[in-house]
Amino acid sequence: MPCRVGITTNPEERKAYWNRNVHGLSNWRIIGTHQSKQDAQEQESNYASKHGCHAHPGGEDVPGPWYVYRFNYTRKK
């Protein structure tokens, strides 16, 4: 089952986004909280590399807190 890791300042909105874009979303967890996007991005990249999860760095830098999330899914819609 594929996994995805990402960062956001609004976890509820991001989870809703992924629920609309993948089938079988499960195991949603917040795995870190950071005050800077840079720190959150570093955790995202490290986690993706270590666990073989999909990740896509990007987005604008806005004030935090920044949440690092991860989840599993069956397939993209």
C-alpha positions in Angstrom: 0.0 0.0 0.0 1.6 3.3 -1.0 2.2 6.0 1.6 2.4 9.8 1.3 4.1 12.4 3.5 3.6 16.1 3.3 3.5 19.4 5.2 0.7 21.8 5.8 -0.5 24.6 8.1 -4.0 23.3 8.0 -4.2 19.5 8.6 -8.0 19.2 8.4 -8.1 21.0 5.0 -5.2 18.9 3.7 -6.8 15.6 4.8 -10.0 16.6 3.1 -8.0 17.3 -0.1 -6.4 13.9 0.0 -9.8 12.2 0.7 -11.0 13.7 -2.6 -7.9 12.6 -4.5 -7.1 9.1 -3.4 -9.0 5.9 -2.7 -8.6 4.0 0.6 -7.0 6.8 2.7 -5.9 5.2 6.0 -3.5 5.6 8.9 -3.5 9.5 8.7 -1.2 10.8 11.4 0.5 14.0 12.3 4.2 13.0 12.8 5.7 16.4 13.6 5.0 20.1 14.3 7.5 22.8 13.4 7.5 26.6 13.6 9.3 26.9 10.3 8.5 25.5 6.8 12.2 24.7 6.4 12.2 22.4 9.5 9.0 20.7 8.4 10.3 20.3 4.9 13.4 18.6 6.3 11.4 16.1 8.3 9.1 15.4 5.3 12.1 14.7 3.1 13.8 12.5 5.7 10.7 10.5 6.4 9.9 10.0 2.7 13.4 8.7 2.1 13.5 6.4 5.1 10.0 4.9 4.6 9.7 5.0 0.8 6.7 7.4 0.8 5.7 9.7 -2.0 6.4 13.4 -1.2 6.4 16.6 -3.3 8.1 19.6 -1.8 6.7 23.0 -2.7 4.2 25.7 -1.8 4.6 29.1 -0.4 6.3 29.8 2.9 3.7 31.2 5.4 3.9 31.6 9.1 3.5 28.3 11.1 3.0 26.2 12.8 3.7 23.6 10.1 2.5 20.1 10.5 4.1 17.0 8.9 1.5 14.3 8.1 1.6 10.9 6.6 -1.0 8.4 5.4 -1.5 5.3 3.3 -3.8 4.9 0.4 -4.9 2.3 -2.2 -4.6 4.3 -5.3 -5.0 7.8 -6.8 -8.4 8.7 -8.2 
